Amino acid sequence: MNQQQLVERARQVKENAYSPYSNFRVGAALLMKDGTVIDGVNVENVSFGATNCAERTAIFTAVAQGYKKGDFEAVAVSGDTVDFLPPCSICRQVLVEFGDPDFKVLLTNGNADVKEVTLEELVPLAFTELEM
């Protein structure tokens, strides 16, 4: 799957988002190294802290399907925004847990523009180890 197809998949799946409170729909398409694409959408809750972002929905689904750290290749994130839509900081940390530093993050906006960054560029001082 090429970059444009992954971005288009994120745009399409965005329509499935459950966002009755913010009306802010986000879609994510997560490309695995074996070529599988796993979709994710934001799922809101009236208690906003219980809301789950599209990127985490896709990652958690991949883990539930048996994928492991190192199996992740790229993610496209789509929202109806003027600027490029980056993952929130919680999603960035989850991406760091499963992606390599060169993992591709494709940021989009409502104008169909795409900006590619690596995970290392997105999270330059990532928290990666827990030593006690």
N, CA, C and O atoms as a MOPAC input file, in Angstrom:
PM7 MOZYME 1SCF
protein

 N      0.85000 1    -1.17500 1     0.00000 1
 C      0.00000 1     0.00000 1     0.00000 1
 C      0.89100 1     1.23100 1     0.00000 1
 O      1.81400 1     1.32800 1     0.80900 1
 N      0.62400 1     2.17200 1    -0.89900 1
 C      1.44800 1     3.37100 1    -0.95000 1
 C      0.90400 1     4.44800 1    -0.00100 1
 O     -0.16700 1     4.30000 1     0.58900 1
 N      1.66300 1     5.51600 1     0.12400 1
 C      1.32700 1     6.59900 1     1.04700 1
 C     -0.05800 1     7.18100 1     0.77100 1
 O     -0.83800 1     7.38700 1     1.70100 1
 N     -0.36700 1     7.44500 1    -0.48200 1
 C     -1.65600 1     8.05800 1    -0.82400 1
 C     -2.82400 1     7.12900 1    -0.48500 1
 O     -3.86500 1     7.59000 1    -0.01600 1
 N     -2.65800 1     5.83200 1    -0.71800 1
 C     -3.71500 1     4.87100 1    -0.38600 1
 C     -3.94400 1     4.79400 1     1.12200 1
 O     -5.08100 1     4.67400 1     1.57700 1
 N     -2.86700 1     4.86400 1     1.88600 1
 C     -2.98700 1     4.82700 1     3.34100 1
 C     -3.71000 1     6.07600 1     3.85100 1
 O     -4.57400 1     5.99500 1     4.72300 1
 N     -3.34700 1     7.21400 1     3.30000 1
 C     -4.00600 1     8.47200 1     3.67000 1
 C     -5.48400 1     8.41800 1     3.30200 1
 O     -6.33200 1     8.82800 1     4.09500 1
 N     -5.79900 1     7.92400 1     2.12700 1
 C     -7.19700 1     7.83400 1     1.70500 1
 C     -7.98800 1     6.90400 1     2.61900 1
 O     -9.14900 1     7.17200 1     2.93000 1
 N     -7.36900 1     5.82800 1     3.04200 1
 C     -8.03900 1     4.90900 1     3.96600 1
 C     -8.35400 1     5.61400 1     5.27900 1
 O     -9.44300 1     5.43500 1     5.82600 1
 N     -7.42100 1     6.41300 1     5.79500 1
 C     -7.66700 1     7.16200 1     7.03600 1
 C     -8.81300 1     8.15100 1     6.84400 1
 O     -9.64300 1     8.33000 1     7.73500 1
 N     -8.85100 1     8.78600 1     5.68400 1
 C     -9.94500 1     9.73400 1     5.39900 1
 C    -11.29600 1     9.02200 1     5.36200 1
 O    -12.28800 1     9.52800 1     5.88700 1
 N    -11.32500 1     7.85600 1     4.74400 1
 C    -12.58000 1     7.11000 1     4.62400 1
 C    -13.07200 1     6.60000 1     5.97300 1
 O    -14.25200 1     6.73400 1     6.29600 1
 N    -12.18200 1     6.02300 1     6.75200 1
 C    -12.59300 1     5.44500 1     8.03200 1
 C    -13.01900 1     6.52900 1     9.02800 1
 O    -13.77800 1     6.26100 1     9.95900 1
 N    -12.53200 1     7.73300 1     8.82600 1
 C    -12.91100 1     8.86000 1     9.69200 1
 C    -14.42600 1     8.99200 1     9.80400 1
 O    -14.94000 1     9.44000 1    10.82900 1
 N    -15.13700 1     8.60500 1     8.75600 1
 C    -16.59800 1     8.69600 1     8.75200 1
 C    -17.23800 1     7.81100 1     9.81300 1
 O    -18.39000 1     8.03700 1    10.18500 1
 N    -16.51500 1     6.80600 1    10.30900 1
 C    -17.04400 1     5.89400 1    11.32100 1
 C    -16.81700 1     6.38300 1    12.75000 1
 O    -17.24600 1     5.73500 1    13.70400 1
 N    -16.15000 1     7.51600 1    12.89600 1
 C    -15.85600 1     8.02500 1    14.23800 1
 C    -17.14400 1     8.25600 1    15.02700 1
 O    -18.18400 1     8.61300 1    14.47400 1
 N    -17.03500 1     8.04100 1    16.33000 1
 C    -18.15300 1     8.31300 1    17.23700 1
 C    -17.78500 1     9.58000 1    18.00400 1
 O    -17.06000 1     9.52600 1    18.99800 1
 N    -18.28700 1    10.71000 1    17.53700 1
 C    -17.90200 1    12.00100 1    18.13300 1
 C    -19.12500 1    12.90100 1    18.33600 1
 O    -19.15500 1    14.01100 1    17.80500 1
 N    -20.13400 1    12.44900 1    19.09200 1
 C    -21.35300 1    13.24500 1    19.25400 1
 C    -21.16700 1    14.49000 1    20.11500 1
 O    -22.01800 1    15.37900 1    20.08700 1
 N    -20.08800 1    14.57800 1    20.87300 1
 C    -19.89900 1    15.70800 1    21.78400 1
 C    -19.05200 1    16.81100 1    21.16700 1
 O    -19.37000 1    17.99100 1    21.31500 1
 N    -17.99700 1    16.44800 1    20.49100 1
 C    -17.12100 1    17.45700 1    19.87400 1
 C    -17.40100 1    17.63500 1    18.38800 1
 O    -17.06000 1    18.66800 1    17.81100 1
 N    -18.01400 1    16.64700 1    17.77400 1
 C    -18.19200 1    16.63300 1    16.31300 1
 C    -16.85700 1    16.72700 1    15.58400 1
 O    -16.79600 1    17.20200 1    14.45000 1
 N    -15.79800 1    16.27700 1    16.22900 1
 C    -14.45400 1    16.28200 1    15.65200 1
 C    -14.06800 1    14.84100 1    15.33800 1
 O    -13.63300 1    14.09700 1    16.21600 1
 N    -14.23300 1    14.46000 1    14.08000 1
 C    -13.96500 1    13.09600 1    13.64900 1
 C    -12.49900 1    12.93700 1    13.25800 1
 O    -11.92300 1    13.78900 1    12.58200 1
 N    -11.91200 1    11.82800 1    13.69700 1
 C    -10.52900 1    11.51100 1    13.34500 1
 C    -10.47600 1    10.05300 1    12.90800 1
 O    -11.07600 1     9.17800 1    13.53200 1
 N     -9.74700 1     9.81000 1    11.82400 1
 C     -9.52100 1     8.45500 1    11.34400 1
 C     -8.03800 1     8.16700 1    11.29600 1
 O     -7.23100 1     9.06500 1    11.05300 1
 N     -7.67700 1     6.92000 1    11.52700 1
 C     -6.28300 1     6.49100 1    11.43600 1
 C     -6.23400 1     5.18200 1    10.65800 1
 O     -7.09200 1     4.31300 1    10.81400 1
 N     -5.22100 1     5.06200 1     9.82500 1
 C     -4.95500 1     3.81700 1     9.10400 1
 C     -3.53000 1     3.41300 1     9.44700 1
 O     -2.57400 1     4.12500 1     9.14000 1
 N     -3.40800 1     2.26500 1    10.08500 1
 C     -2.12800 1     1.77300 1    10.59000 1
 C     -1.62500 1     0.66900 1     9.67100 1
 O     -2.27000 1    -0.37000 1     9.52800 1
 N     -0.47700 1     0.89500 1     9.05100 1
 C      0.12400 1    -0.08600 1     8.14300 1
 C      1.10800 1    -0.94600 1     8.91300 1
 O      2.03200 1    -0.45000 1     9.55900 1
 N      0.88100 1    -2.25600 1     8.82400 1
 C      1.77600 1    -3.20500 1     9.46600 1
 C      2.84700 1    -3.62800 1     8.44900 1
 O      2.64000 1    -3.49500 1     7.24300 1
 N      3.96500 1    -4.12600 1     8.92100 1
 C      5.05200 1    -4.52100 1     8.02300 1
 C      4.66800 1    -5.67200 1     7.10600 1
 O      5.29700 1    -5.86300 1     6.06500 1
 N      3.64300 1    -6.44800 1     7.47300 1
 C      3.20800 1    -7.53200 1     6.59800 1
 C      2.19800 1    -7.07100 1     5.54500 1
 O      1.67300 1    -7.88900 1     4.79100 1
 N      1.92300 1    -5.75200 1     5.49000 1
 C      1.01000 1    -5.19200 1     4.49900 1
 C     -0.42500 1    -5.03000 1     4.96800 1
 O     -1.22700 1    -4.39900 1     4.28000 1
 N     -0.76100 1    -5.58000 1     6.11000 1
 C     -2.10600 1    -5.42700 1     6.66000 1
 C     -2.32400 1    -3.98600 1     7.08100 1
 O     -1.40700 1    -3.33400 1     7.58000 1
 N     -3.53800 1    -3.49000 1     6.88100 1
 C     -3.90400 1    -2.15600 1     7.34700 1
 C     -5.00600 1    -2.30800 1     8.38500 1
 O     -6.00000 1    -2.99900 1     8.16100 1
 N     -4.81600 1    -1.65900 1     9.51000 1
 C     -5.78900 1    -1.70200 1    10.60000 1
 C     -6.33300 1    -0.29700 1    10.80800 1
 O     -5.57600 1     0.66000 1    10.97100 1
 N     -7.65600 1    -0.18700 1    10.80000 1
 C     -8.33000 1     1.09600 1    10.93600 1
 C     -8.56200 1     1.45000 1    12.39800 1
 O     -8.67300 1     0.57800 1    13.26000 1
 N     -8.63000 1     2.74200 1    12.65100 1
 C     -8.99700 1     3.24000 1    13.97300 1
 C     -9.73900 1     4.55200 1    13.84200 1
 O     -9.48700 1     5.32900 1    12.92100 1
 N    -10.65100 1     4.79700 1    14.76100 1
 C    -11.38000 1     6.06700 1    14.81700 1
 C    -11.43100 1     6.52700 1    16.26700 1
 O    -11.24200 1     5.73400 1    17.19000 1
 N    -11.68900 1     7.82200 1    16.45700 1
 C    -11.88200 1     8.29200 1    17.81300 1
 C    -13.27600 1     7.86800 1    18.28000 1
 O    -14.24500 1     7.89600 1    17.52200 1
 N    -13.33900 1     7.47800 1    19.54100 1
 C    -14.59300 1     7.05800 1    20.15600 1
 C    -14.74700 1     7.88000 1    21.43000 1
 O    -14.04100 1     7.66900 1    22.41600 1
 N    -15.68900 1     8.82300 1    21.38600 1
 C    -15.89000 1     9.73000 1    22.51600 1
 C    -16.79800 1     9.11500 1    23.57700 1
 O    -17.48100 1     8.11500 1    23.35600 1
 N    -16.77100 1     9.75900 1    24.72900 1
 C    -17.62400 1     9.39900 1    25.83600 1
 C    -18.04700 1    10.69600 1    26.50400 1
 O    -17.29300 1    11.67000 1    26.49400 1
 N    -19.23500 1    10.72500 1    27.08000 1
 C    -19.70300 1    11.93200 1    27.75200 1
 C    -18.72100 1    12.35700 1    28.85300 1
 O    -18.61900 1    13.53900 1    29.17800 1
 N    -18.01000 1    11.39100 1    29.41500 1
 C    -16.90800 1    11.67300 1    30.32600 1
 C    -15.65200 1    11.71600 1    29.45200 1
 O    -15.07000 1    10.67400 1    29.15100 1
 N    -15.23800 1    12.91100 1    29.04600 1
 C    -14.20600 1    13.04500 1    28.01400 1
 C    -12.92800 1    12.26700 1    28.30800 1
 O    -12.23100 1    11.86800 1    27.37500 1
 N    -12.60600 1    12.04400 1    29.56600 1
 C    -11.40100 1    11.28000 1    29.90500 1
 C    -11.47400 1     9.83900 1    29.43900 1
 O    -10.44400 1     9.17900 1    29.30100 1
 N    -12.68300 1     9.34300 1    29.19300 1
 C    -12.86200 1     7.96700 1    28.72700 1
 C    -12.82500 1     7.87200 1    27.20400 1
 O    -13.00600 1     6.78900 1    26.64700 1
 N    -12.59600 1     8.98100 1    26.53700 1
 C    -12.51300 1     9.00200 1    25.07800 1
 C    -11.22400 1     8.32900 1    24.61800 1
 O    -10.19300 1     8.43500 1    25.28200 1
 N    -11.28100 1     7.63900 1    23.48400 1
 C    -10.09300 1     7.01300 1    22.91400 1
 C     -9.82200 1     7.59700 1    21.52800 1
 O    -10.73800 1     7.74000 1    20.71800 1
 N     -8.58100 1     7.92600 1    21.26600 1
 C     -8.19000 1     8.51200 1    19.98800 1
 C     -8.10500 1     7.44800 1    18.89300 1
 O     -7.99200 1     6.25400 1    19.17000 1
 N     -8.16300 1     7.91000 1    17.65800 1
 C     -8.12300 1     7.01300 1    16.50100 1
 C     -6.82100 1     6.21800 1    16.43600 1
 O     -6.83700 1     5.02400 1    16.13600 1
 N     -5.70900 1     6.86700 1    16.71000 1
 C     -4.41200 1     6.19600 1    16.61800 1
 C     -4.32000 1     5.05900 1    17.63400 1
 O     -3.86800 1     3.96300 1    17.30300 1
 N     -4.74900 1     5.32000 1    18.86800 1
 C     -4.69800 1     4.27300 1    19.89300 1
 C     -5.68900 1     3.15700 1    19.59500 1
 O     -5.40400 1     1.98800 1    19.85300 1
 N     -6.85000 1     3.51100 1    19.05400 1
 C     -7.80900 1     2.47100 1    18.67900 1
 C     -7.16500 1     1.50700 1    17.68500 1
 O     -7.29500 1     0.29200 1    17.82600 1
 N     -6.47400 1     2.04400 1    16.68400 1
 C     -5.81600 1     1.19500 1    15.68400 1
 C     -4.69600 1     0.36400 1    16.30500 1
 O     -4.58300 1    -0.83000 1    16.02700 1
 N     -3.88000 1     0.97500 1    17.13200 1
 C     -2.76100 1     0.25400 1    17.74500 1
 C     -3.26500 1    -0.85000 1    18.66500 1
 O     -2.75900 1    -1.97100 1    18.62000 1
 N     -4.25000 1    -0.54700 1    19.49600 1
 C     -4.77100 1    -1.54800 1    20.42900 1
 C     -5.43600 1    -2.69500 1    19.67000 1
 O     -5.35700 1    -3.85100 1    20.08800 1
 N     -6.08700 1    -2.37300 1    18.56000 1
 C     -6.68400 1    -3.42500 1    17.72400 1
 C     -5.59500 1    -4.31200 1    17.14200 1
 O     -5.74600 1    -5.53300 1    17.10100 1
 N     -4.49900 1    -3.70800 1    16.69200 1
 C     -3.38000 1    -4.49200 1    16.14800 1
 C     -2.82100 1    -5.43400 1    17.20600 1
 O     -2.55200 1    -6.60000 1    16.91900 1
 N     -2.64600 1    -4.94200 1    18.41200 1
 C     -2.12500 1    -5.78100 1    19.49400 1
 C     -3.10200 1    -6.91800 1    19.78500 1
 O     -2.68800 1    -8.05800 1    19.99400 1
 N     -4.39500 1    -6.60900 1    19.80000 1
 C     -5.41000 1    -7.64200 1    20.04500 1
 C     -5.39500 1    -8.70700 1    18.94800 1
 O     -5.78500 1    -9.85100 1    19.18300 1
 N     -4.94700 1    -8.33000 1    17.75800 1
 C     -4.86800 1    -9.27600 1    16.64200 1
 C     -3.54600 1   -10.04100 1    16.61900 1
 O     -3.31700 1   -10.86300 1    15.73100 1
 N     -2.67900 1    -9.77200 1    17.59200 1
 C     -1.43600 1   -10.52800 1    17.70900 1
 C     -0.17900 1    -9.82300 1    17.23900 1
 O      0.90000 1   -10.41300 1    17.29000 1
 N     -0.27800 1    -8.58800 1    16.78600 1
 C      0.91300 1    -7.86300 1    16.35500 1
 C      1.73400 1    -7.43900 1    17.56400 1
 O      1.20100 1    -7.21200 1    18.65000 1
 N      3.03600 1    -7.33800 1    17.35400 1
 C      3.97900 1    -7.03200 1    18.42900 1
 C      4.81000 1    -5.80300 1    18.08000 1
 O      4.82100 1    -5.33000 1    16.94300 1
 N      5.49400 1    -5.31300 1    19.08100 1
 C      6.43300 1    -4.21700 1    18.88500 1
 C      7.37400 1    -4.58400 1    17.73800 1
 O      7.90300 1    -5.69400 1    17.69700 1
 N      7.57900 1    -3.65300 1    16.81100 1
 C      8.43500 1    -3.91300 1    15.65700 1
 C      7.66700 1    -4.31300 1    14.41200 1
 O      8.23500 1    -4.32900 1    13.32000 1
 N      6.37600 1    -4.64100 1    14.55000 1
 C      5.55300 1    -5.02200 1    13.39800 1
 C      4.91700 1    -3.82100 1    12.71000 1
 O      4.24000 1    -3.98100 1    11.69400 1
 N      5.12000 1    -2.63400 1    13.24200 1
 C      4.41900 1    -1.43800 1    12.79700 1
 C      5.26800 1    -0.65100 1    11.79400 1
 O      6.45000 1    -0.40700 1    12.03600 1
 N      4.66400 1    -0.25600 1    10.67100 1
 C      5.40100 1     0.43100 1     9.60500 1
 C      5.08200 1     1.91900 1     9.50500 1
 O      5.99200 1     2.74300 1     9.42200 1
 N      3.77700 1     2.27300 1     9.51400 1
 C      3.37100 1     3.67100 1     9.30400 1
 C      1.93800 1     3.86600 1     9.78500 1
 O      1.18200 1     2.90800 1     9.94600 1
 N      1.58600 1     5.12000 1    10.00900 1
 C      0.20000 1     5.46600 1    10.32600 1
 C     -0.14700 1     6.76000 1     9.60800 1
 O      0.66200 1     7.68600 1     9.53300 1
 N     -1.36100 1     6.80700 1     9.08300 1
 C     -1.90200 1     8.04300 1     8.51500 1
 C     -3.01300 1     8.50900 1     9.44200 1
 O     -3.82600 1     7.71200 1     9.91000 1
 N     -3.03700 1     9.81100 1     9.70100 1
 C     -4.03300 1    10.40300 1    10.60000 1
 C     -4.79400 1    11.45600 1     9.81900 1
 O     -4.19500 1    12.31800 1     9.17500 1
 N     -6.12700 1    11.38400 1     9.87600 1
 C     -6.95400 1    12.30500 1     9.10100 1
 C     -8.02000 1    12.95700 1     9.96200 1
 O     -8.70900 1    12.29400 1    10.73800 1
 N     -8.14200 1    14.26700 1     9.81200 1
 C     -9.19800 1    15.03700 1    10.45600 1
 C     -9.55200 1    16.21100 1     9.56900 1
 O     -8.83600 1    16.52100 1     8.61700 1
 N    -10.64400 1    16.85400 1     9.88100 1
 C    -11.08300 1    18.00800 1     9.08500 1
 C    -10.50600 1    19.28900 1     9.68000 1
 O    -11.23700 1    20.11200 1    10.23300 1
 N     -9.20400 1    19.44700 1     9.56200 1
 C     -8.50400 1    20.57600 1    10.14800 1
 C     -7.84700 1    21.43200 1     9.07400 1
 O     -7.61900 1    20.96900 1     7.95600 1
 N     -7.54700 1    22.67000 1     9.41200 1
 C     -6.81900 1    23.56200 1     8.50400 1
 C     -5.34600 1    23.18100 1     8.51000 1
 O     -4.72500 1    23.05300 1     7.45400 1
 N     -4.79200 1    23.00100 1     9.70100 1
 C     -3.39100 1    22.61300 1     9.83600 1
 C     -3.26900 1    21.09400 1     9.82200 1
 O     -4.27000 1    20.38500 1     9.92700 1
 N     -2.04900 1    20.59800 1     9.69200 1
 C     -1.81100 1    19.16600 1     9.77800 1
 C     -2.21600 1    18.68100 1    11.16600 1
 O     -1.98600 1    19.36700 1    12.16200 1
 N     -2.81600 1    17.50000 1    11.22300 1
 C     -3.32800 1    16.95600 1    12.47800 1
 C     -2.34800 1    15.94000 1    13.04400 1
 O     -2.29300 1    14.80800 1    12.56200 1
 N     -1.56900 1    16.31900 1    14.06300 1
 C     -0.64200 1    15.36500 1    14.66500 1
 C     -1.32900 1    14.57000 1    15.77500 1
 O     -2.33700 1    15.01600 1    16.32400 1
 N     -0.79200 1    13.40400 1    16.10500 1
 C     -1.31700 1    12.65400 1    17.23800 1
 C     -1.14800 1    13.44400 1    18.53800 1
 O     -0.21200 1    14.23100 1    18.67800 1
 N     -2.05900 1    13.22600 1    19.48100 1
 C     -1.92200 1    13.86100 1    20.78600 1
 C     -0.71200 1    13.25900 1    21.50400 1
 O     -0.13500 1    12.28200 1    21.02600 1
 N     -0.33500 1    13.82000 1    22.61800 1
 C      0.86000 1    13.33900 1    23.32100 1
 C      0.69000 1    11.92800 1    23.86500 1
 O      1.65600 1    11.16600 1    23.90000 1
 N     -0.51500 1    11.56400 1    24.29000 1
 C     -0.72800 1    10.19100 1    24.75700 1
 C     -0.52300 1     9.22300 1    23.58800 1
 O      0.14500 1     8.20000 1    23.73800 1
 N     -1.09100 1     9.54300 1    22.43900 1
 C     -0.92100 1     8.68100 1    21.26100 1
 C      0.53200 1     8.62000 1    20.83200 1
 O      1.00500 1     7.56600 1    20.40700 1
 N      1.24100 1     9.71900 1    20.93300 1
 C      2.66000 1     9.72000 1    20.57700 1
 C      3.42000 1     8.72300 1    21.44500 1
 O      4.25700 1     7.96800 1    20.95000 1
 N      3.12400 1     8.72600 1    22.74100 1
 C      3.81800 1     7.80700 1    23.64000 1
 C      3.48000 1     6.35600 1    23.30300 1
 O      4.35800 1     5.49400 1    23.35200 1
 N      2.23600 1     6.07800 1    22.96600 1
 C      1.85300 1     4.71700 1    22.57800 1
 C      2.55000 1     4.33600 1    21.27400 1
 O      3.00900 1     3.20300 1    21.13100 1
 N      2.63600 1     5.25800 1    20.32900 1
 C      3.36400 1     4.98600 1    19.08300 1
 C      4.82900 1     4.65500 1    19.37200 1
 O      5.39500 1     3.75100 1    18.75800 1
 N      5.43800 1     5.38300 1    20.30200 1
 C      6.83000 1     5.13200 1    20.67700 1
 C      6.98500 1     3.71800 1    21.23300 1
 O      8.00400 1     3.06600 1    21.00300 1
 N      5.98500 1     3.24900 1    21.95800 1
 C      6.04200 1     1.90600 1    22.54000 1
 C      6.13200 1     0.81800 1    21.46600 1
 O      6.79000 1    -0.20300 1    21.66900 1
 N      5.47200 1     1.03600 1    20.32600 1
 C      5.36800 1    -0.00600 1    19.31400 1
 C      6.13700 1     0.26700 1    18.02400 1
 O      6.42700 1    -0.67000 1    17.28100 1
 N      6.47300 1     1.51900 1    17.73800 1
 C      7.14000 1     1.85700 1    16.49000 1
 C      8.62600 1     2.09100 1    16.65300 1
 O      9.09200 1     2.47500 1    17.72600 1
 N      9.36600 1     1.85700 1    15.58500 1
 C     10.78900 1     2.17000 1    15.55400 1
 C     10.95900 1     3.67700 1    15.33600 1
 O     10.00700 1     4.34300 1    14.93100 1
 N     12.14200 1     4.22500 1    15.59400 1
 C     12.34400 1     5.65600 1    15.37000 1
 C     12.03000 1     6.11800 1    13.94900 1
 O     11.62700 1     7.26400 1    13.75200 1
 N     12.21000 1     5.23400 1    12.94400 1
 C     11.94200 1     5.61000 1    11.55700 1
 C     10.49300 1     5.30500 1    11.12300 1
 O     10.15900 1     5.44300 1     9.94600 1
 N      9.64600 1     4.89600 1    12.06100 1
 C      8.22300 1     4.67800 1    11.79300 1
 C      7.64600 1     5.94100 1    11.17000 1
 O      7.86300 1     7.04200 1    11.67600 1
 N      6.90900 1     5.78100 1    10.07000 1
 C      6.37900 1     6.94600 1     9.34400 1
 C      5.03100 1     7.37000 1     9.90500 1
 O      4.14900 1     6.54200 1    10.13200 1
 N      4.88500 1     8.67300 1    10.12500 1
 C      3.62200 1     9.26100 1    10.57400 1
 C      3.19800 1    10.24400 1     9.48800 1
 O      3.87900 1    11.23700 1     9.23100 1
 N      2.06200 1     9.95100 1     8.85500 1
 C      1.54500 1    10.79200 1     7.76800 1
 C      0.45200 1    11.69200 1     8.32700 1
 O     -0.63000 1    11.23000 1     8.69100 1
 N      0.74800 1    12.96300 1     8.38600 1
 C     -0.19600 1    13.94700 1     8.91300 1
 C     -0.97200 1    14.54400 1     7.75000 1
 O     -0.38900 1    14.86400 1     6.71500 1
 N     -2.27000 1    14.69500 1     7.90800 1
 C     -3.08900 1    15.28100 1     6.85300 1
 C     -3.89400 1    16.43900 1     7.41600 1
 O     -3.90300 1    16.69700 1     8.61900 1
 N     -4.56600 1    17.12300 1     6.50900 1
 C     -5.49300 1    18.17500 1     6.91000 1
 C     -6.74100 1    18.06400 1     6.04100 1
 O     -6.84100 1    17.16500 1     5.20600 1
 N     -7.67900 1    18.96200 1     6.23300 1
 C     -8.91900 1    18.93000 1     5.48500 1
 C     -8.77300 1    19.27400 1     4.01900 1
 O     -9.72500 1    19.12200 1     3.25300 1
 N     -7.60100 1    19.73500 1     3.61200 1
 C     -7.35100 1    20.10600 1     2.21800 1
 C     -6.66200 1    18.99800 1     1.43200 1
 O     -6.24200 1    19.21500 1     0.29500 1
 N     -6.54300 1    17.81700 1     2.02400 1
 C     -5.90300 1    16.66600 1     1.38000 1
 C     -4.38900 1    16.82200 1     1.24400 1
 O     -3.77100 1    16.12200 1     0.44200 1
 N     -3.78900 1    17.72100 1     2.00700 1
 C     -2.33300 1    17.85000 1     2.03100 1
 C     -1.76400 1    16.77600 1     2.95500 1
 O     -2.44100 1    16.32300 1     3.87800 1
 N     -0.52500 1    16.37200 1     2.70600 1
 C      0.11800 1    15.34100 1     3.51700 1
 C      1.51100 1    15.81700 1     3.90300 1
 O      2.25100 1    16.35300 1     3.07900 1
 N      1.85200 1    15.61200 1     5.16300 1
 C      3.19800 1    15.88500 1     5.65300 1
 C      3.70500 1    14.61600 1     6.32000 1
 O      3.08000 1    14.10900 1     7.25200 1
 N      4.82900 1    14.10400 1     5.85000 1
 C      5.41100 1    12.88900 1     6.42700 1
 C      6.50500 1    13.25400 1     7.41100 1
 O      7.40100 1    14.04100 1     7.10500 1
 N      6.41900 1    12.67000 1     8.60000 1
 C      7.47300 1    12.81200 1     9.60600 1
 C      7.77300 1    11.42000 1    10.15200 1
 O      6.95000 1    10.50900 1    10.05500 1
 N      8.95200 1    11.27200 1    10.72000 1
 C      9.26200 1    10.01700 1    11.40200 1
 C      8.83400 1    10.14400 1    12.85900 1
 O      8.61700 1    11.24300 1    13.36900 1
 N      8.71900 1     9.01100 1    13.50300 1
 C      8.37200 1     9.02900 1    14.92100 1
 C      9.43600 1     9.76100 1    15.72000 1
 O      9.12300 1    10.46600 1    16.67900 1
 N     10.68500 1     9.59600 1    15.33100 1
 C     11.77100 1    10.29400 1    16.02500 1
 C     11.63000 1    11.81600 1    15.87800 1
 O     11.91700 1    12.55400 1    16.82000 1
 N     11.19400 1    12.28200 1    14.71800 1
 C     10.96900 1    13.72400 1    14.52500 1
 C      9.76200 1    14.20400 1    15.33100 1
 O      9.76000 1    15.31700 1    15.85800 1
 N      8.75200 1    13.36500 1    15.42100 1
 C      7.53300 1    13.72300 1    16.14500 1
 C      7.75000 1    13.72300 1    17.65400 1
 O      7.16500 1    14.53800 1    18.36700 1
 N      8.58800 1    12.81500 1    18.13900 1
 C      8.85400 1    12.68400 1    19.57500 1
 C     10.36400 1    12.59800 1    19.77600 1
 O     10.89100 1    11.51000 1    20.00500 1
 N     11.07400 1    13.73700 1    19.69300 1
 C     12.53700 1    13.69300 1    19.70300 1
 C     13.15600 1    13.22100 1    21.02000 1
 O     14.24600 1    12.64800 1    21.00400 1
 N     12.51500 1    13.43800 1    22.12300 1
 C     13.07100 1    13.01800 1    23.41600 1
 C     12.13200 1    11.99100 1    24.04400 1
 O     11.67700 1    12.16000 1    25.17500 1
 N     11.85500 1    10.94600 1    23.30900 1
 C     10.86800 1     9.95100 1    23.72500 1
 C     11.27700 1     9.23000 1    25.00100 1
 O     12.45100 1     8.93500 1    25.22500 1
 N     10.29200 1     8.95900 1    25.81500 1
 C     10.44600 1     8.14600 1    27.01400 1
 C     10.33200 1     6.69900 1    26.57200 1
 O      9.24300 1     6.24800 1    26.21600 1
 N     11.44700 1     5.95400 1    26.58900 1
 C     11.45500 1     4.61800 1    25.99900 1
 C     11.79600 1     3.48700 1    26.96200 1
 O     11.61000 1     2.31900 1    26.61800 1
 N     12.28400 1     3.79400 1    28.14200 1
 C     12.69500 1     2.73100 1    29.05900 1
 C     12.21800 1     3.02800 1    30.46800 1
 O     12.08600 1     4.18200 1    30.87600 1
 N     11.96400 1     1.95600 1    31.19500 1
 C     11.58800 1     2.08500 1    32.59500 1
 C     12.55700 1     1.24700 1    33.39500 1
 O     12.47400 1     0.01900 1    33.42800 1
 N     13.47300 1     1.93700 1    34.03500 1
 C     14.46500 1     1.24700 1    34.87300 1
 C     14.20000 1     1.63300 1    36.30900 1
 O     13.95600 1     2.79500 1    36.63300 1
 N     14.25600 1     0.62600 1    37.16000 1
 C     13.98800 1     0.88000 1    38.58500 1
 C     15.19200 1     0.52600 1    39.40500 1
 O     15.17000 1     0.66800 1    40.62800 1

